[in-house]
Amino acid sequence: MTIDPAGEVARIEAERAKLPADERLRLEAGDAPLLRIQLLHMLERAKKAEAAIRRVRALHQPIHHMGKPWCTECSHRRSTGPKTYEWVAYIPHPCPTIDAIEETQ
Ligand SMILES: [Zn+2]
């Protein structure tokens, strides 16, 4: 179910406009603690989401090879010795994961 926040606010405001002033003030005063709790909960969720995005960005860093940027996490290299490796798959950076978390216009 999709909620239209602006529509809901307009509906509640229209209903409250029909009430006597003292009843309207009583309802609005009762909303404040609930709204504060909702905002704190939303802030906590936003902080966790931002931290998760930072961790994903930290994993999907570019590495330059053959003159192009590749994603270190999505591209694959295999070990060919104790200190050597060869590339077996190249995924350009920004990779689909970074594209998915970027803001779209
Ligand atoms: Zn990647």
Residues whose N, C-alpha, C, O or C-beta is under 5 A from the ligand:
A	BS01	ZN	H60 C71 E73 C74 C95 T97
